[in-house]
Amino acid sequence: MSDAYDLDAGPDPAALAASEPEPSDAEGPVYAVGIGPGNPEYLTPRGERAIRDADVVVGFETVVEFVRGRTDAELLTCGYRDEAETLAAFADRIEDGASGTAVLMGDPNHSGYQFVGKVQAAVEAPVRVIPGISSLQVAASRARTPMEETAFVTLHKSGDIAPDLQRLRESVGERHLLVLPRPYDWMPEDVAAELLDCGASASLEALVLERLTHDDEAVTKTTLGELRALSAESDADSSPFSDLSVLAVRSG
């Protein structure tokens, strides 16, 4: 993570993104587009149009690669280390009159608020979010966990996740859980161990859904107890599961 975004010291860019509603009459907005789980069939027509019509597109390199063939825009790609520098270059292009679109995996409303906040802080223009299909939504369909009966928590973010873990502890067994893990220190097996340590039943049904919508999609059906046993095979840098995973825990 760039030194410009020290989330342990604050402020969290997600707080900026969520600080107030979008203006309904914004002119010349920068778009923040959710591109779906990576399968281009899940990119919405509205999102595709914002990408196609942009003069410049910015995003993490792995995300931009999914839309490279769908636009003639200038592509600015980054990783965590050069994120601030790349967004500054994007902001310069917007200030010069270019139309811009930022791209995020899935739906910006699911784990994307930190990046939306960073874009919003960088540019002197309103930011309009175009929601996408997320792996979370696909996971809910595969696991048959209705959203209104489910607690959703994302761990896939920088900074303190203690409040998110507490929400999981309070909800396990009472509601279905959908969890976006954080590679690789909070993977599905680590979450299972955390829930069992707080008293969850080892027999609760768990599903690990990997690379959803892709040709190599995989769904592992197991229990919390069996899943925790896999924690012996993982460490801070590895896991038996893909970094593109969703953990579903059914309530019973």
C-alpha positions as CSV (number, residue, x, y, z in Angstrom):
1,M,0.0,0.0,0.0
2,S,1.3,3.5,-0.9
3,D,2.5,5.6,2.0
4,A,-0.2,8.1,1.0
5,Y,-2.8,5.7,2.3
6,D,-1.8,4.7,5.8
7,L,-5.0,3.2,6.9
8,D,-3.7,2.5,10.3
9,A,-3.2,6.2,10.8
10,G,-6.3,7.2,8.9
11,P,-8.4,8.6,7.4
12,D,-10.0,5.6,5.6
13,P,-10.8,6.7,2.0
14,A,-14.0,4.6,2.3
15,A,-15.3,7.2,4.8
16,L,-14.9,9.9,2.2
17,A,-16.7,7.8,-0.4
18,A,-19.6,7.2,2.0
19,S,-19.7,10.7,3.5
20,E,-22.6,12.0,1.5
21,P,-25.0,11.0,-1.3
22,E,-24.1,11.5,-4.9
23,P,-25.2,14.7,-6.5
24,S,-28.1,13.9,-8.8
25,D,-27.3,16.7,-11.3
26,A,-23.6,16.3,-11.6
27,E,-22.1,17.5,-14.9
28,G,-19.0,15.8,-16.4
29,P,-18.7,13.1,-13.8
30,V,-15.9,10.6,-13.4
31,Y,-17.4,7.1,-13.4
32,A,-16.5,4.3,-11.0
33,V,-17.6,1.1,-12.7
34,G,-18.0,-2.4,-11.3
35,I,-16.9,-4.8,-14.1
36,G,-18.4,-7.9,-12.5
37,P,-16.5,-11.0,-11.4
38,G,-14.2,-11.0,-14.4
39,N,-16.4,-12.9,-16.9
40,P,-17.2,-10.2,-19.6
41,E,-20.8,-11.6,-19.8
42,Y,-21.4,-10.0,-16.4
43,L,-20.3,-6.5,-17.4
44,T,-23.5,-4.4,-17.6
45,P,-24.3,-2.5,-20.8
46,R,-24.2,0.8,-18.8
47,G,-20.8,0.0,-17.3
48,E,-19.5,-1.0,-20.7
49,R,-20.6,2.2,-22.3
50,A,-18.8,4.3,-19.6
51,I,-15.7,2.3,-20.2
52,R,-16.0,2.5,-24.0
53,D,-16.7,6.2,-24.1
54,A,-14.0,7.3,-21.7
55,D,-10.8,9.1,-22.8
56,V,-8.9,7.6,-19.9
57,V,-9.5,4.5,-17.8
58,V,-7.8,3.8,-14.5
59,G,-7.7,0.8,-12.2
60,F,-5.6,-2.0,-10.9
61,E,-3.7,-3.8,-13.6
62,T,-5.6,-7.1,-13.2
63,V,-8.9,-5.3,-13.4
64,V,-8.0,-3.2,-16.5
65,E,-6.9,-6.3,-18.3
66,F,-10.5,-7.6,-18.3
67,V,-11.7,-4.5,-20.2
68,R,-8.7,-3.7,-22.4
69,G,-10.4,-5.0,-25.6
70,R,-13.5,-3.0,-25.0
71,T,-12.2,0.6,-25.2
72,D,-9.7,2.7,-27.1
73,A,-9.1,4.9,-24.0
74,E,-5.7,5.6,-22.6
75,L,-5.2,2.9,-19.9
76,L,-3.6,3.8,-16.6
77,T,-2.8,0.7,-14.5
78,C,-1.5,0.5,-11.0
79,G,-0.7,-1.8,-8.1
80,Y,-0.8,-0.8,-4.4
81,R,2.7,0.6,-4.5
82,D,2.1,3.1,-7.3
83,E,-1.6,3.7,-6.7
84,A,-1.4,7.3,-5.5
85,E,1.0,8.2,-8.4
86,T,-1.3,6.7,-11.0
87,L,-4.4,8.3,-9.6
88,A,-2.6,11.7,-9.6
89,A,-1.8,11.1,-13.3
90,F,-5.5,10.3,-13.9
91,A,-6.6,13.4,-12.1
92,D,-4.3,15.5,-14.3
93,R,-5.9,14.1,-17.4
94,I,-9.4,14.9,-16.0
95,E,-8.3,18.4,-15.2
96,D,-7.1,18.8,-18.8
97,G,-10.6,18.0,-20.0
98,A,-10.5,14.2,-20.5
99,S,-13.5,12.1,-19.6
100,G,-12.5,9.4,-17.1
101,T,-13.7,6.1,-15.8
102,A,-12.2,4.1,-12.9
103,V,-12.8,0.3,-13.0
104,L,-13.2,-2.0,-10.0
105,M,-13.8,-5.8,-9.8
106,G,-17.4,-6.8,-9.0
107,D,-19.6,-4.0,-7.6
108,P,-18.0,-0.9,-6.1
109,N,-20.5,-1.1,-3.2
110,H,-19.0,-4.4,-2.2
111,S,-15.4,-3.9,-1.1
112,G,-14.8,-1.1,-3.5
113,Y,-15.4,2.0,-1.3
114,Q,-11.7,2.5,-0.4
115,F,-10.8,2.8,-4.1
116,V,-13.8,4.9,-4.9
117,G,-12.7,7.2,-2.0
118,K,-9.2,7.4,-3.4
119,V,-10.5,8.4,-6.8
120,Q,-12.9,10.9,-5.3
121,A,-10.0,12.5,-3.3
122,A,-7.8,12.7,-6.4
123,V,-10.1,14.3,-8.9
124,E,-11.7,17.7,-9.0
125,A,-14.9,16.3,-10.4
126,P,-18.0,14.5,-9.1
127,V,-17.7,10.7,-9.0
128,R,-20.7,8.7,-10.1
129,V,-20.8,4.9,-9.2
130,I,-22.2,2.5,-11.8
131,P,-22.9,-0.7,-9.8
132,G,-21.9,-4.1,-11.2
133,I,-22.6,-7.7,-10.6
134,S,-20.4,-9.0,-7.8
135,S,-19.1,-12.4,-6.9
136,L,-21.1,-11.9,-3.7
137,Q,-24.3,-11.9,-5.7
138,V,-23.3,-15.0,-7.6
139,A,-22.3,-16.7,-4.4
140,A,-25.6,-16.0,-2.8
141,S,-27.2,-17.7,-5.8
142,R,-25.0,-20.7,-5.7
143,A,-25.3,-21.1,-1.9
144,R,-29.0,-20.3,-1.9
145,T,-28.6,-17.7,0.9
146,P,-31.2,-15.0,0.4
147,M,-29.7,-11.5,0.9
148,E,-32.4,-10.5,3.4
149,E,-31.5,-13.5,5.6
150,T,-27.8,-13.0,5.3
151,A,-25.0,-11.0,7.0
152,F,-22.4,-9.9,4.5
153,V,-18.9,-8.9,5.7
154,T,-15.9,-8.0,3.6
155,L,-12.5,-8.6,5.0
156,H,-11.0,-7.7,1.6
157,K,-9.7,-4.3,2.6
158,S,-6.8,-2.6,4.3
159,G,-6.9,-1.4,7.8
160,D,-8.7,-2.7,11.0
161,I,-11.1,-5.5,10.4
162,A,-11.9,-6.2,14.1
163,P,-15.5,-4.7,13.8
164,D,-16.1,-6.9,10.8
165,L,-15.0,-10.0,12.6
166,Q,-17.3,-9.1,15.5
167,R,-20.3,-8.9,13.2
168,L,-19.5,-12.4,12.0
169,R,-19.2,-13.7,15.5
170,E,-22.6,-12.1,16.4
171,S,-24.4,-13.5,13.3
172,V,-23.0,-17.0,12.9
173,G,-25.7,-19.6,13.4
174,E,-28.4,-17.0,13.5
175,R,-28.1,-15.7,9.9
176,H,-26.4,-17.0,6.7
177,L,-23.0,-15.5,6.3
178,L,-21.3,-14.3,3.1
179,V,-17.7,-13.4,3.6
180,L,-15.1,-11.9,1.2
181,P,-11.8,-13.2,2.5
182,R,-8.6,-11.2,2.5
183,P,-5.6,-12.8,0.8
184,Y,-3.8,-14.4,2.5
185,D,-4.1,-13.7,6.2
186,W,-7.9,-14.0,6.4
187,M,-8.8,-16.8,4.1
188,P,-11.9,-19.1,4.4
189,E,-10.1,-21.6,6.8
190,D,-8.9,-18.7,9.0
191,V,-12.5,-17.3,9.2
192,A,-13.8,-20.8,10.1
193,A,-11.3,-21.1,12.9
194,E,-12.3,-17.6,14.2
195,L,-16.0,-18.6,14.2
196,L,-15.4,-21.9,16.0
197,D,-13.3,-20.2,18.6
198,C,-16.2,-18.0,19.5
199,G,-18.6,-21.0,19.9
200,A,-20.0,-21.6,16.5
201,S,-21.1,-25.2,15.7
202,A,-18.6,-27.2,13.8
203,S,-21.4,-28.9,11.9
204,L,-22.6,-25.7,10.2
205,E,-22.6,-26.1,6.4
206,A,-19.9,-24.0,4.7
207,L,-19.2,-23.5,1.0
208,V,-16.0,-22.0,-0.5
209,L,-16.8,-20.6,-3.9
210,E,-13.8,-19.9,-6.1
211,R,-13.4,-17.9,-9.3
212,L,-17.1,-17.6,-9.8
213,T,-18.4,-17.3,-13.4
214,H,-15.0,-18.3,-14.8
215,D,-14.4,-21.5,-16.7
216,D,-12.5,-23.0,-13.8
217,E,-15.1,-22.1,-11.2
218,A,-15.1,-24.4,-8.2
219,V,-17.4,-24.9,-5.2
220,T,-16.2,-26.8,-2.1
221,K,-19.0,-28.0,0.1
222,T,-17.9,-28.7,3.6
223,T,-18.5,-27.8,7.3
224,L,-16.9,-25.2,9.6
225,G,-15.1,-28.0,11.4
226,E,-13.7,-29.5,8.3
227,L,-12.7,-26.2,7.0
228,R,-10.8,-25.2,10.1
229,A,-8.7,-28.4,9.7
230,L,-7.3,-26.9,6.5
231,S,-5.8,-24.0,8.4
232,A,-2.8,-26.2,9.1
233,E,-2.1,-26.1,5.3
234,S,-2.1,-22.3,5.1
235,D,0.0,-19.5,6.3
236,A,0.3,-15.7,5.8
237,D,1.3,-16.3,2.1
238,S,-0.7,-19.3,1.0
239,S,-4.0,-21.1,1.2
240,P,-5.7,-24.2,-0.2
241,F,-8.1,-21.8,-1.9
242,S,-7.9,-19.1,-4.6
243,D,-7.6,-15.5,-3.6
244,L,-10.8,-15.0,-5.7
245,S,-13.0,-16.8,-3.1
246,V,-16.2,-16.2,-1.3
247,L,-17.1,-18.1,1.9
248,A,-20.7,-18.9,2.6
249,V,-21.8,-20.3,5.9
250,R,-25.4,-21.4,6.1
251,S,-27.3,-20.7,9.3
252,G,-28.4,-24.3,9.8
